[in-house]
Amino acid sequence: MAKRVLVPIDGSDGAWNALDHAAAEHPDARFTLLYVINPVGAGAGGQVGDVGYAEEWYETAERRAEELFDAAADRLGSHGFDSEIVVGRPAQTIVEFADEHPIDAIVMGSHGREGVSRILLGSVAETTVRRSPVPVTVVR
């Protein structure tokens, strides 16, 4: 049984399902909830090179992460967890985090995209499964 479980969260139904699954399947494990701030989102709606916009965008993303961690605490009850906020491309960052920290398993959600949408948008879950140094459970 895994002692340290990484659960990436983004507020999606898939992420909440993954958290619930992790709690059910690994009741004695310590969780690390990971929120990845994707810098690709920084360019949407702001002026490139505007330092004020970049700071505001980052602070908004951090607030979102903290809200999700609070919601996760309510959902998990007394089950303890650590929380981490990192900046990077989601799949790459999840894999790197698992590689650089004492993580035994990853439990993550999938948005369930299929066909052309999956090909065009890529799949964070699929990339994580392919590159992860530890076992990955994908929950729909």
Backbone torsions as a table, in degrees:
resi	resn	phi	psi	omega
1	MET	NA	139.5	-178.2
2	ALA	-68.8	140.3	177.7
3	LYS	-96.3	-32.1	-179.8
4	ARG	-127.0	119.6	-176.8
5	VAL	-119.8	127.6	176.9
6	LEU	-92.4	127.1	178.3
7	VAL	-125.8	101.6	175.8
8	PRO	-69.9	134.1	178.9
9	ILE	-126.0	145.1	179.4
10	ASP	-140.6	5.6	179.9
11	GLY	89.2	-3.9	179.8
12	SER	-76.3	160.9	175.7
13	ASP	-58.7	-39.8	179.4
14	GLY	-60.2	-40.2	179.3
15	ALA	-66.7	-40.7	177.9
16	TRP	-66.9	-38.8	176.2
17	ASN	-62.0	-39.3	178.5
18	ALA	-64.9	-41.2	178.8
19	LEU	-63.4	-44.0	177.7
20	ASP	-61.2	-42.3	179.3
21	HIS	-63.5	-44.3	180.0
22	ALA	-60.5	-42.6	180.0
23	ALA	-64.3	-38.0	-179.9
24	ALA	-73.3	-40.8	-174.8
25	GLU	-86.2	-23.6	-177.3
26	HIS	-130.7	61.8	-173.7
27	PRO	-64.1	-23.4	-178.0
28	ASP	-100.9	0.0	-177.4
29	ALA	-81.3	157.0	171.3
30	ARG	-93.4	129.0	-179.0
31	PHE	-96.5	146.1	166.0
32	THR	-118.5	116.5	176.9
33	LEU	-91.7	125.9	-174.6
34	LEU	-115.7	124.0	174.2
35	TYR	-111.5	122.3	-178.9
36	VAL	-102.7	120.8	174.6
37	ILE	-87.7	113.1	-176.8
38	ASN	-85.9	115.5	-177.2
39	PRO	-65.8	-14.1	177.2
40	VAL	-61.1	-33.2	-180.0
41	GLY	-70.4	-14.9	-177.3
42	ALA	-68.2	-28.1	-176.9
43	GLY	-81.9	-13.4	-176.8
44	ALA	-80.6	115.1	173.7
45	GLY	89.9	-8.1	-179.4
46	GLY	-117.7	172.0	177.4
47	GLN	-91.2	127.7	-180.0
48	VAL	-60.2	132.4	178.8
49	GLY	88.7	-5.4	178.6
50	ASP	-80.3	104.5	-176.1
51	VAL	-61.2	-40.5	179.2
52	GLY	-60.4	-42.2	178.2
53	TYR	-64.2	-43.3	-179.5
54	ALA	-60.9	-42.7	178.8
55	GLU	-64.7	-43.5	179.5
56	GLU	-63.1	-43.5	179.3
57	TRP	-60.4	-45.5	-179.1
58	TYR	-65.0	-44.0	179.5
59	GLU	-62.9	-38.2	176.8
60	THR	-63.4	-43.2	178.7
61	ALA	-64.2	-40.4	177.6
62	GLU	-63.6	-42.4	177.9
63	ARG	-61.3	-41.3	177.9
64	ARG	-59.8	-44.3	179.2
65	ALA	-61.1	-45.2	-179.3
66	GLU	-63.4	-37.7	176.0
67	GLU	-62.4	-40.8	179.1
68	LEU	-67.2	-39.3	177.9
69	PHE	-63.9	-39.5	177.2
70	ASP	-63.8	-43.3	178.0
71	ALA	-63.2	-38.5	178.6
72	ALA	-65.5	-39.0	178.2
73	ALA	-62.0	-42.1	176.9
74	ASP	-62.5	-40.6	-177.1
75	ARG	-69.8	-37.6	-175.5
76	LEU	-86.0	-16.7	-178.6
77	GLY	65.7	-122.2	-176.1
78	SER	-84.8	-3.4	179.9
79	HIS	-70.5	117.7	-176.7
80	GLY	-74.2	153.1	176.0
81	PHE	-155.1	157.7	170.9
82	ASP	-101.4	155.6	177.3
83	SER	-128.9	143.1	-179.4
84	GLU	-136.7	138.5	173.2
85	ILE	-117.6	125.0	179.2
86	VAL	-133.8	156.0	178.3
87	VAL	-106.6	133.0	177.4
88	GLY	162.0	-179.3	174.9
89	ARG	-74.5	128.4	-169.5
90	PRO	-50.7	-56.6	-175.8
91	ALA	-62.0	-46.9	-179.2
92	GLN	-62.0	-41.6	-177.8
93	THR	-68.3	-40.5	177.4
94	ILE	-61.3	-46.8	-180.0
95	VAL	-63.2	-46.0	179.7
96	GLU	-61.9	-41.5	179.3
97	PHE	-61.2	-46.3	179.4
98	ALA	-62.9	-34.7	-179.5
99	ASP	-72.9	-32.5	-173.4
100	GLU	-95.8	-4.8	-178.0
101	HIS	-128.3	162.6	-179.2
102	PRO	-76.4	74.7	-179.0
103	ILE	-108.0	132.1	179.6
104	ASP	-96.9	-24.9	-177.5
105	ALA	-160.3	157.5	174.8
106	ILE	-119.9	134.3	172.7
107	VAL	-123.2	118.7	-175.7
108	MET	-139.3	158.5	178.5
109	GLY	-87.4	165.5	175.5
110	SER	-128.2	140.9	177.2
111	HIS	-77.8	-12.3	174.7
112	GLY	73.3	24.1	177.7
113	ARG	-70.3	148.5	179.6
114	GLU	-134.5	167.0	172.5
115	GLY	60.9	-137.2	-174.5
116	VAL	-61.2	-39.6	-179.3
117	SER	-58.3	-42.6	-179.3
118	ARG	-67.4	-39.7	-179.4
119	ILE	-66.7	-43.8	-177.7
120	LEU	-72.3	-40.2	-174.8
121	LEU	-90.5	-17.7	-175.2
122	GLY	78.6	175.0	-179.2
123	SER	-137.2	112.2	178.7
124	VAL	-60.4	-43.6	-179.1
125	ALA	-62.7	-45.2	-178.5
126	GLU	-63.5	-44.5	179.6
127	THR	-63.6	-40.3	178.6
128	THR	-63.0	-44.9	179.0
129	VAL	-58.6	-44.1	-176.8
130	ARG	-67.8	-32.0	-171.8
131	ARG	-109.3	-9.1	-173.4
132	SER	-66.0	140.4	176.1
133	PRO	-82.2	-6.4	-178.8
134	VAL	-129.4	164.2	178.0
135	PRO	-60.3	143.4	179.9
136	VAL	-124.3	130.3	172.3
137	THR	-108.3	125.0	178.3
138	VAL	-106.2	125.7	-176.2
139	VAL	-112.4	132.1	176.8
140	ARG	-92.1	NA	NA
